[in-house]
Amino acid sequence: MTPLPVLLMLATLGYTSALMFGIEEERDLAVQWLSRERLAKLEIFRDSYDKRNLLDSFCPMNDIEHWRNPFFLSDEWPGVAFVHLVAHDNRFTRQKTKDLSSTFGAQYLTVSPRMLHCIVQNMPGSTIAYLANDTHSFDALMPMLQEGGRLIGDALLFPLVFPEIEYLWIMEDDVYFQNGRDVSLLLRAHEDDATDFLPASLFSYDQLPGWLYWPEVKEFPKHEWRGSYIPIARLSKRFISTLMSYPTSDLRYVEAFFPTLAVHHNLSMNPLAEQFVGKPAFEYGATACLHWRPCWTNAQISKFQKERDNARSGGVASDCMFLHPAKWLEHKGVFGSC
């Protein structure tokens, strides 16, 4: 039986209904991407949220301003959800979650691998986090950092609970941006773009034949091999639906698997606009501003802030609006090198 392009693989279970994207919903199904228990817990937070256990005595209370309503789509950002992949609870991430919350309101969501006591969330990231640790289904998305794979996998589940989501933005928590306005400019610049997959960078096998992760897509024809870099990315509902036609056992390293899958299924993709992420740097498979190493230091980020202030005042435009990776050292109160 040919697998349906939906979340569930039902043939071996004798089911004839499926769960996602316009197909009749049946919640009482055994699934590969999402267990009944995980789905039930996610659904609880569609219409309610729980403030218990999200605060402790170590939280600076001035960081806790208000509790937002549960997720809903607004006229300002139709069909869009912004998901923050938050692995750390520190002064830097608390400030950035506040910025994003102010910008996107109830359309801002977080996922985390642990309880984030001090971070204000409208769908508690801890709920997703503890569920993320009950399965290894998503580990293959980022085998060298399995926690990261689980965050991405959980983020992709939001359209299951909120089918009104047409486009899902994801961003790692070590991406530096000056304020929420710059993030909103990024989304505005792409809001009329129907492209299915928008990563920070895209490259082919010919452009970077020595890339470490090409073996991850060896099951695909070589002319379809593509690589990407996704500390920031946008995925369409159609892309996510296609991805979920694959059993979780077939998942591979995300930055090779996602763009190669798009080529294989004739889905559209383009890199994000250079004004936001910087010029391509194919020797790294990334961009001038978003790369794996080296980390952006405190001095470099201070210089970047001045450039952004100057650009906002009508001066020369900065090279980009986002930096990655920015590793905050809480015990020193600075961004550290790596």
C-alpha positions as CSV (number, residue, x, y, z in Angstrom):
1,M,0.0,0.0,0.0
2,T,1.4,3.4,-1.0
3,P,1.9,5.6,2.1
4,L,-0.5,8.6,2.2
5,P,1.2,12.0,2.4
6,V,0.1,12.6,6.0
7,L,1.3,12.2,9.5
8,L,0.3,8.6,10.0
9,M,1.3,5.3,8.5
10,L,-1.9,3.3,8.8
11,A,-1.7,0.3,6.5
12,T,-0.2,-2.1,9.0
13,L,-2.8,-1.1,11.6
14,G,-5.8,-1.6,9.3
15,Y,-6.9,2.0,9.6
16,T,-8.4,3.8,6.7
17,S,-8.5,7.3,8.1
18,A,-5.7,9.8,8.7
19,L,-5.0,12.8,10.8
20,M,-3.7,15.8,9.0
21,F,-4.2,18.5,6.4
22,G,-7.7,18.2,5.2
23,I,-8.1,14.4,5.8
24,E,-10.7,13.2,8.2
25,E,-9.4,13.5,11.7
26,E,-9.4,10.4,14.0
27,R,-7.6,11.0,17.3
28,D,-7.7,7.5,18.5
29,L,-4.9,6.2,16.3
30,A,-1.5,4.7,16.9
31,V,1.0,6.9,15.1
32,Q,4.7,7.1,14.3
33,W,5.3,10.8,14.5
34,L,3.1,11.4,17.5
35,S,1.8,9.1,20.2
36,R,-1.8,9.3,21.4
37,E,-0.4,10.5,24.8
38,R,1.6,13.3,23.2
39,L,-1.3,14.4,21.0
40,A,-3.7,14.5,24.0
41,K,-1.3,16.6,26.0
42,L,-0.8,19.0,23.1
43,E,-4.5,19.3,22.6
44,I,-5.0,20.3,26.2
45,F,-3.0,23.5,25.5
46,R,-5.0,24.4,22.4
47,D,-7.6,26.1,24.5
48,S,-5.9,26.5,27.9
49,Y,-2.6,27.0,29.5
50,D,-1.1,26.3,32.9
51,K,1.0,28.7,34.9
52,R,1.9,26.2,37.6
53,N,5.6,25.3,38.1
54,L,6.8,27.9,35.6
55,L,8.2,30.2,38.2
56,D,10.7,29.7,41.0
57,S,12.5,31.9,43.5
58,F,15.4,32.4,41.1
59,C,13.4,34.2,38.5
60,P,13.9,38.0,38.2
61,M,10.3,39.1,38.7
62,N,10.6,42.0,36.4
63,D,11.0,39.5,33.6
64,I,7.5,38.2,34.3
65,E,5.2,40.9,33.0
66,H,2.0,39.1,31.9
67,W,0.6,35.8,30.8
68,R,-0.6,35.6,27.2
69,N,-3.7,34.0,25.8
70,P,-3.4,30.5,24.2
71,F,-2.3,30.3,20.6
72,F,-4.4,31.9,17.9
73,L,-3.8,33.5,14.5
74,S,-4.3,37.2,14.1
75,D,-5.1,39.4,11.1
76,E,-1.7,40.9,11.4
77,W,0.2,37.6,10.9
78,P,-2.3,35.4,9.0
79,G,-1.4,31.8,8.8
80,V,1.9,32.2,10.5
81,A,3.4,30.7,13.7
82,F,6.9,31.5,15.0
83,V,8.5,28.8,17.0
84,H,11.5,29.4,19.1
85,L,13.8,26.4,19.8
86,V,14.9,27.3,23.3
87,A,17.5,25.0,25.0
88,H,18.7,27.5,27.6
89,D,17.0,29.7,30.3
90,N,19.3,32.6,30.9
91,R,19.3,36.4,30.7
92,F,19.8,36.5,27.0
93,T,17.1,34.0,26.1
94,R,14.7,35.7,28.5
95,Q,15.2,39.0,26.8
96,K,14.7,37.5,23.4
97,T,11.6,35.6,24.3
98,K,10.2,38.9,25.7
99,D,11.1,40.6,22.4
100,L,9.4,37.9,20.3
101,S,6.4,37.8,22.6
102,S,5.9,41.5,22.2
103,T,6.2,41.2,18.4
104,F,4.1,38.2,17.7
105,G,1.8,37.9,20.7
106,A,-0.1,34.6,20.8
107,Q,1.5,33.4,17.6
108,Y,4.8,33.0,19.3
109,L,5.5,29.5,20.6
110,T,8.5,27.8,22.3
111,V,9.7,24.3,22.5
112,S,12.4,23.2,25.0
113,P,14.1,20.1,26.2
114,R,13.6,21.1,29.9
115,M,11.5,23.1,32.2
116,L,12.1,26.8,31.6
117,H,11.1,28.3,34.9
118,C,11.7,31.9,34.1
119,I,10.6,32.3,30.5
120,V,7.1,33.5,29.8
121,Q,5.4,31.1,27.4
122,N,1.9,30.9,26.0
123,M,2.1,27.2,25.3
124,P,4.5,26.0,28.0
125,G,7.6,24.8,26.4
126,S,8.1,22.3,29.3
127,T,5.0,20.4,28.1
128,I,6.6,19.8,24.8
129,A,10.0,19.4,26.4
130,Y,9.2,16.5,28.6
131,L,7.4,14.8,25.8
132,A,10.4,15.3,23.6
133,N,12.4,13.2,26.0
134,D,10.0,10.3,25.9
135,T,11.0,9.3,22.4
136,H,14.1,9.1,20.2
137,S,12.0,9.4,17.0
138,F,13.5,12.7,16.0
139,D,17.2,12.0,17.0
140,A,18.1,11.4,13.4
141,L,17.3,14.9,12.4
142,M,20.4,16.0,14.2
143,P,22.4,13.0,15.2
144,M,25.4,14.9,16.6
145,L,23.1,16.9,18.9
146,Q,20.0,14.8,19.4
147,E,18.4,17.4,21.7
148,G,18.3,19.8,18.7
149,G,16.7,17.1,16.5
150,R,13.9,16.6,19.1
151,L,13.3,20.4,19.3
152,I,12.9,20.6,15.5
153,G,10.7,17.5,15.4
154,D,8.4,18.9,18.1
155,A,8.1,22.2,16.4
156,L,6.9,20.5,13.3
157,L,4.0,19.0,15.3
158,F,2.3,22.4,15.9
159,P,0.4,22.4,12.6
160,L,-1.1,19.1,13.7
161,V,-2.7,20.8,16.6
162,F,-3.3,24.1,14.8
163,P,-4.2,23.2,11.2
164,E,-4.8,27.0,10.5
165,I,-1.0,27.3,10.4
166,E,0.1,27.7,6.8
167,Y,3.8,28.6,7.4
168,L,5.9,27.7,10.3
169,W,9.0,29.8,11.2
170,I,11.7,28.2,13.4
171,M,14.7,29.9,15.1
172,E,17.4,28.5,17.4
173,D,17.9,30.3,20.7
174,D,21.6,31.2,19.9
175,V,20.6,33.4,17.0
176,Y,21.3,37.0,17.9
177,F,19.0,39.8,16.8
178,Q,18.8,43.4,18.1
179,N,15.0,43.5,18.7
180,G,11.7,42.0,17.7
181,R,11.3,44.7,15.0
182,D,14.1,43.1,12.9
183,V,12.4,39.7,13.2
184,S,9.1,41.2,12.0
185,L,10.9,42.8,9.0
186,L,12.2,39.3,8.1
187,L,8.7,37.9,8.1
188,R,7.2,40.9,6.3
189,A,9.8,40.6,3.5
190,H,8.7,37.0,2.9
191,E,5.0,37.2,3.6
192,D,3.9,37.2,-0.1
193,D,6.4,34.5,-0.9
194,A,4.7,31.1,-1.3
195,T,8.0,29.1,-1.3
196,D,7.8,25.9,0.6
197,F,11.2,25.9,2.2
198,L,13.2,29.0,3.1
199,P,16.5,28.2,4.9
200,A,19.3,30.6,5.7
201,S,21.4,29.1,3.0
202,L,21.1,26.6,0.2
203,F,23.8,24.8,-1.8
204,S,24.3,21.9,-4.2
205,Y,26.7,19.0,-4.2
206,D,28.7,20.7,-6.9
207,Q,29.1,23.8,-4.8
208,L,30.4,22.0,-1.7
209,P,31.3,18.4,-2.6
210,G,33.3,17.9,0.6
211,W,30.4,18.6,2.9
212,L,30.3,16.0,5.7
213,Y,26.6,15.2,5.5
214,W,26.1,14.1,1.9
215,P,26.0,10.4,3.0
216,E,22.8,11.3,4.9
217,V,20.9,11.5,1.6
218,K,22.6,8.7,-0.3
219,E,19.2,7.0,-0.9
220,F,18.2,9.9,-3.2
221,P,19.6,10.4,-6.7
222,K,22.9,12.3,-6.6
223,H,21.6,15.1,-8.8
224,E,19.0,15.9,-6.2
225,W,21.4,16.3,-3.3
226,R,21.1,19.7,-1.6
227,G,22.4,21.1,1.6
228,S,21.2,24.0,3.8
229,Y,21.7,25.8,7.0
230,I,18.7,26.5,9.2
231,P,19.3,28.4,12.5
232,I,16.4,30.3,11.0
233,A,14.0,28.8,8.4
234,R,10.4,28.8,7.2
235,L,8.5,25.7,6.2
236,S,5.1,25.5,4.5
237,K,2.3,23.2,5.5
238,R,2.8,21.4,2.2
239,F,6.5,20.8,3.0
240,I,5.7,19.5,6.5
241,S,2.9,17.3,5.1
242,T,5.4,15.8,2.6
243,L,8.0,15.3,5.3
244,M,5.5,13.4,7.4
245,S,4.7,11.0,4.6
246,Y,8.0,9.4,5.7
247,P,8.2,7.1,8.7
248,T,10.4,8.5,11.5
249,S,12.8,5.6,10.9
250,D,13.6,7.2,7.5
251,L,14.5,10.7,8.9
252,R,18.0,11.9,8.3
253,Y,20.2,14.9,9.2
254,V,17.9,17.9,8.8
255,E,20.1,20.2,6.9
256,A,20.6,17.7,4.1
257,F,17.3,15.8,4.3
258,F,15.0,18.8,4.1
259,P,16.4,20.5,0.9
260,T,16.9,17.1,-0.8
261,L,13.4,16.1,0.0
262,A,12.2,19.4,-1.5
263,V,14.0,18.7,-4.8
264,H,12.8,15.1,-4.8
265,H,9.1,16.1,-4.4
266,N,9.3,19.2,-6.7
267,L,8.7,21.6,-3.8
268,S,9.9,25.1,-4.1
269,M,12.8,26.5,-2.0
270,N,15.0,29.5,-1.9
271,P,17.4,31.0,0.7
272,L,16.3,33.8,2.9
273,A,17.0,37.3,1.6
274,E,20.7,38.3,2.0
275,Q,19.9,41.6,3.7
276,F,18.8,39.5,6.7
277,V,21.2,36.6,6.8
278,G,24.3,37.8,4.9
279,K,25.9,36.7,1.7
280,P,26.4,33.0,1.0
281,A,29.7,31.4,2.3
282,F,29.8,28.1,0.5
283,E,33.1,27.0,2.0
284,Y,31.1,26.6,5.2
285,G,27.7,25.8,3.7
286,A,26.3,28.8,5.5
287,T,26.4,32.6,5.3
288,A,28.7,35.4,6.3
289,C,26.5,36.1,9.4
290,L,25.0,32.7,10.2
291,H,27.5,29.8,10.5
292,W,28.5,27.0,12.8
293,R,31.8,28.4,14.0
294,P,33.3,30.6,15.2
295,C,31.0,32.1,17.8
296,W,30.3,35.8,17.7
297,T,32.1,37.5,20.5
298,N,30.9,40.3,22.8
299,A,33.0,42.8,20.9
300,Q,31.7,41.7,17.6
301,I,28.1,41.8,18.8
302,S,28.6,45.3,20.2
303,K,29.9,46.4,16.8
304,F,26.9,44.8,15.2
305,Q,24.5,46.7,17.5
306,K,26.1,50.0,16.5
307,E,25.8,49.1,12.8
308,R,22.1,48.2,13.3
309,D,21.5,51.5,15.1
310,N,23.3,53.4,12.3
311,A,21.2,51.6,9.6
312,R,18.0,52.3,11.5
313,S,18.9,56.0,11.6
314,G,19.3,56.2,7.9
315,G,23.0,55.4,7.6
316,V,24.8,52.6,5.7
317,A,22.8,49.3,5.8
318,S,24.4,46.6,8.0
319,D,25.5,43.4,6.3
320,C,22.7,41.4,7.9
321,M,20.2,41.5,10.8
322,F,20.9,38.2,12.5
323,L,24.1,36.5,13.9
324,H,24.7,32.9,14.7
325,P,26.0,31.4,16.9
326,A,25.8,33.8,19.9
327,K,26.7,31.8,23.0
328,W,25.8,33.6,26.2
329,L,27.9,32.9,29.3
330,E,25.5,33.5,32.2
331,H,28.2,33.3,34.9
332,K,30.2,36.1,33.1
333,G,27.4,38.1,31.6
334,V,29.0,38.2,28.1
335,F,28.9,36.4,24.8
336,G,31.8,34.0,24.7
337,S,34.1,32.7,21.9
338,C,34.1,29.1,20.7
